[in-house]
Amino acid sequence: MMVSPILIFFGFLAFIIIISGVFTVKQQSAAVLERLGKFHSVKRSGLQFKIPIVDRVSGRVSLKVQQLDVHVETKTRDNVFVKLRVSVQYYILPDNIYDAFYRLENSHEQITAYVFDTVRAEVPKMKLDDVFERKDDIAMAIRRELEDAMREYGYGIVKALVTDIDPDAQVKHAMNRINAAEREKLAAEYEAESDRIRIVAKARAEAESKRLQGQGIADQRREIAKGLEESVEVLNKVGINSQEASALIVVTQHYDTLQSMGENANSNLIMLPNAPSAGADMLSQMTASFITAQQLGEDMKSQGASNGNGKH
């Protein structure tokens, strides 16, 4: 028995109509279903059915978080034009898909308008430096304004971020110059303080060095005097009187000095008298100087005493 071509045609047509009533909705999205031109229902993700010809999918909306970047140019309180980029993160509320689809024609334009209005109301109250420091305050004001306005249309606001602040090129150049000048000033202050510390430390080190050097010279002279005293005592014990002992010590030191100068090849040579009588002559001169100084001191004491008696 052969099947009529007409039956085959109508069977195929029925199959096509039935298949057209089956559709799928992707994850994190929703489909708006209309029946005879009127809203009927919202279909969620998965396999869905509709009445062929009678029902139709009017549109699909994404339930993901979306981001809109808005560029705004405005003027600060100190008359500086600045460009701001505001990134608004928003999403369609799952329970308000009808409002988001039917009540708002263009969500991007609506959000952009509110961002412009808020930025141009907040930024002119601030100076340029305050715009950089209080950008979070600007972002919070934008978010509050958008949350109140967009919830009515089925949109929720996740966050509003001021992601870029771009003043005029000349203003940025001036700001960089100010910053560089401040840093140079600070560097100069640190360098001056460092120089002062080095000078103080060097002065303290030199003072300590001089003190130790003076103490060393005093100790050296004290030991020399002590050694000379001991040498005179030793010579006196063997029958040499004090004058002869002094002459012997002077002569010995005289030749020790000549020997020390001869040992150093790079030293400057000073021709000192080195005759046998040189030590005796030196001792005689020293003795005469000591006697003269002692006599002068006694004369000054006598003169002071006589002046004191005259006053009484």
WOWO-V314602 format. One record per residue. N is the residue number from 1. SS is DSSP state (H for helix, E for strand, - for the rest). BURIAL is I if it has 16 or more other C-alpha atoms within 10 Angstrom, else O. D_LAST is the distance of its C-alpha to the last C-alpha in Angstrom with 1 decimal. Layout:
N,SS,BURIAL,D_LAST
N,SS,BURIAL,D_LAST
This chain:
1,-,O,175.2
2,-,O,173.1
3,-,O,170.2
4,-,O,170.5
5,H,O,168.0
6,H,O,167.3
7,H,O,166.2
8,H,O,163.9
9,H,O,162.4
10,H,O,161.8
11,H,O,160.5
12,H,O,158.0
13,H,O,157.0
14,H,O,156.4
15,H,O,154.3
16,H,O,152.1
17,H,O,151.7
18,H,O,150.7
19,H,O,148.3
20,H,O,146.7
21,-,I,145.9
22,E,O,143.6
23,E,O,140.0
24,E,O,136.7
25,E,O,133.2
26,-,O,130.2
27,-,O,127.3
28,-,O,124.5
29,E,I,126.8
30,E,I,129.4
31,E,I,132.6
32,E,I,133.7
33,E,I,137.4
34,E,I,139.5
35,E,I,143.0
36,-,O,145.2
37,-,O,142.1
38,E,O,140.2
39,E,I,137.3
40,E,O,138.6
41,E,O,136.0
42,E,I,133.1
43,E,I,134.0
44,-,I,131.3
45,-,O,131.1
46,E,O,134.1
47,E,O,137.9
48,E,O,139.1
49,E,O,142.5
50,-,I,143.7
51,-,O,147.1
52,-,O,148.3
53,-,O,148.9
54,-,O,147.7
55,E,I,144.1
56,E,I,141.7
57,E,I,138.1
58,E,O,136.4
59,E,O,133.2
60,E,I,130.7
61,E,O,127.0
62,E,I,124.2
63,-,I,122.2
64,-,O,119.5
65,-,O,116.0
66,E,O,115.9
67,E,O,113.1
68,E,O,112.9
69,E,I,110.3
70,E,I,109.5
71,E,I,107.5
72,E,I,105.8
73,E,O,103.8
74,E,I,101.6
75,E,I,98.4
76,-,I,95.0
77,-,O,92.8
78,-,O,90.7
79,-,O,93.9
80,-,O,94.4
81,E,I,98.0
82,E,I,98.4
83,E,O,101.4
84,E,I,101.8
85,E,I,104.3
86,E,I,105.2
87,E,I,107.3
88,E,I,109.3
89,E,I,111.0
90,E,I,113.9
91,E,I,117.2
92,E,I,120.4
93,-,I,120.3
94,H,I,123.3
95,H,O,124.5
96,H,O,124.3
97,H,I,126.3
98,H,I,128.7
99,H,I,125.9
100,H,I,124.3
101,H,I,127.7
102,H,O,129.3
103,-,O,126.5
104,-,I,124.3
105,-,O,125.8
106,-,O,122.8
107,H,I,119.9
108,H,O,117.8
109,H,O,117.8
110,H,O,117.0
111,H,I,114.0
112,H,I,112.8
113,H,O,113.0
114,H,I,110.9
115,H,I,108.3
116,H,I,108.0
117,H,O,107.7
118,H,I,104.9
119,H,I,102.9
120,H,I,103.0
121,H,O,101.9
122,H,I,99.0
123,H,I,97.5
124,H,I,96.9
125,H,O,94.5
126,-,I,92.2
127,-,I,90.0
128,H,I,90.9
129,H,O,88.2
130,H,O,89.4
131,H,I,93.0
132,H,O,91.9
133,H,O,89.8
134,-,O,92.3
135,H,I,95.6
136,H,O,96.5
137,H,O,96.3
138,H,I,98.7
139,H,I,101.0
140,H,O,101.0
141,H,I,101.9
142,H,I,104.8
143,H,I,106.0
144,H,O,106.0
145,H,I,107.9
146,H,I,110.5
147,H,I,111.0
148,H,O,111.8
149,H,I,114.1
150,H,I,115.9
151,H,I,116.7
152,H,O,119.2
153,H,I,121.0
154,-,I,121.0
155,E,I,118.0
156,E,I,115.0
157,E,I,111.6
158,E,O,109.9
159,E,I,106.8
160,E,I,105.5
161,E,I,103.0
162,E,I,101.1
163,E,O,101.4
164,E,O,100.1
165,E,I,97.9
166,E,O,98.1
167,E,I,96.2
168,-,O,96.9
169,H,O,96.0
170,H,O,93.4
171,H,O,91.7
172,H,O,91.7
173,H,O,90.1
174,H,O,87.4
175,H,O,86.8
176,H,O,86.5
177,H,O,84.0
178,H,O,81.8
179,H,O,82.0
180,H,O,81.1
181,H,O,78.1
182,H,O,76.9
183,H,O,77.2
184,H,O,75.5
185,H,O,72.6
186,H,O,72.4
187,H,O,72.6
188,H,O,69.7
189,H,O,67.5
190,H,O,68.3
191,H,O,67.7
192,H,O,64.3
193,H,O,63.3
194,H,O,64.5
195,H,O,62.4
196,H,O,59.3
197,H,O,59.9
198,H,O,60.4
199,H,O,57.2
200,H,O,55.1
201,H,O,56.8
202,H,O,56.2
203,H,O,52.5
204,H,O,52.1
205,H,O,54.0
206,H,O,51.9
207,H,O,48.7
208,H,O,50.1
209,H,O,51.3
210,H,O,47.9
211,H,O,46.2
212,H,O,48.8
213,H,O,48.6
214,H,O,44.8
215,H,O,45.3
216,H,O,48.0
217,H,O,46.0
218,H,O,43.1
219,H,O,45.7
220,H,O,47.3
221,H,O,44.1
222,H,O,43.3
223,H,O,46.8
224,H,O,46.6
225,H,O,43.4
226,H,O,45.0
227,H,O,48.1
228,H,O,46.2
229,H,O,44.4
230,H,O,47.8
231,H,O,49.4
232,H,I,46.8
233,H,O,47.3
234,H,O,51.1
235,H,I,51.0
236,H,O,48.8
237,H,O,51.4
238,-,O,54.1
239,-,O,52.1
240,-,O,50.4
241,-,O,46.7
242,H,O,44.1
243,H,O,44.2
244,H,I,48.0
245,H,I,48.1
246,H,I,45.8
247,H,I,48.0
248,H,I,51.1
249,H,I,49.8
250,H,I,48.8
251,H,I,52.3
252,H,O,54.0
253,H,O,52.3
254,H,I,53.0
255,H,O,56.7
256,H,O,56.8
257,H,O,55.5
258,H,O,58.3
259,H,O,60.9
260,H,O,59.8
261,H,O,60.1
262,H,O,63.5
263,H,O,64.8
264,-,O,64.4
265,-,O,67.0
266,-,O,65.5
267,-,O,61.9
268,-,O,60.5
269,-,O,60.2
270,-,O,56.9
271,-,O,57.3
272,-,O,54.6
273,-,O,54.5
274,-,O,56.7
275,-,O,57.0
276,-,O,56.5
277,-,O,53.2
278,H,I,51.9
279,H,I,50.3
280,H,I,48.7
281,H,O,47.4
282,H,I,46.0
283,H,I,44.3
284,H,O,42.8
285,H,O,41.4
286,H,O,40.0
287,H,O,38.4
288,H,O,36.9
289,H,O,35.5
290,H,O,33.9
291,H,O,32.4
292,H,O,31.0
293,H,O,29.5
294,H,O,28.0
295,H,O,26.5
296,H,O,25.2
297,H,O,23.5
298,H,O,21.8
299,H,O,20.6
300,H,O,19.1
301,H,O,17.3
302,H,O,15.9
303,H,O,14.8
304,H,O,13.0
305,H,O,11.2
306,H,O,10.2
307,H,O,9.1
308,H,O,6.8
309,H,O,5.3
310,H,O,5.5
311,H,O,3.8
312,-,O,0.0
